[in-house]
Amino acid sequence: MANYLNIIGEYFPAAEAYISGAGDPTVYGDIQWVTAPIAQGTLDAYDGQEGDTLNSAIVVNEQSFANRQVPIYDDTAGQWKNRTSGKLFRHNTAPQTFGATIVTIFMDTNVRTDASLYTYAPLPLGEITVLEDGWYDITFDVTCDATGNSRQISEHAIFIDGTPVTGSYANGYHRSSAAGRGTASGNVLVQLTANNKIQIRSRSITGGNLTTIVGGCRIRIEATG
């Protein structure tokens, strides 16, 4: 049986859930799970400090929650609006060999891409384009294996429009071909603008070539508002 989120209360007086924005208006509400869709309605904001009810013009229904839409305050527009918390998750299904020259790691298999916020350009680009301004939480893993017996160190980072993102670097240590597998992981919270392009790039900074492990390289992105 499906569950739906229901918000009840006159001006939402029970202060368990809230959102706040310009002028510190706060939306209060009792939240409960019900087994039937709620009726469509308009969510108003109540400013406890000023004692005013602000018409937010946010249409609330079960589909809004299914689409992961959350109310935020748009300072530029001066109004409350819905914001889609879009997600993307991709991984690799083919091995890829790289050496001292930095390369883009191809996440060639799509698990989920919310098309309203992202597009993916396949080989040879391997890049994700964001379609809206906002903050994005980006996480990646690159698992690779040494192809030789020499000790190797791999280097990986998130690149935006060809430039590495500060704080996203990660390294892996690969001892030998017999014990050469390792995973490097990175994460950033970064503010992007529409049409920024995201890539994960890697290289071997010591030793010989490295080969990615199928299913061991992945990227996850979530729009956070």
Secondary structure, 3 states (H helix, E strand, C coil): CCCEEEEECCCCCCECECCECCCCCECCEEEEEECCCCCCEEEEEEECCCCEEEEEEEEECHHHHHCCEEEEEECCCCEEEEEECCEEEEECCCCCEECCCCEECCCCEEEEECCCCEEEECCCCCEEEECCCEEEEEEEEEEEEECCCCCEEEEEEEEECCEECCCCCEEEEECCCCCCCEEEEEEEEEEECCCCEEEEEEEEEECCCEEECCCCCEEEEEECC
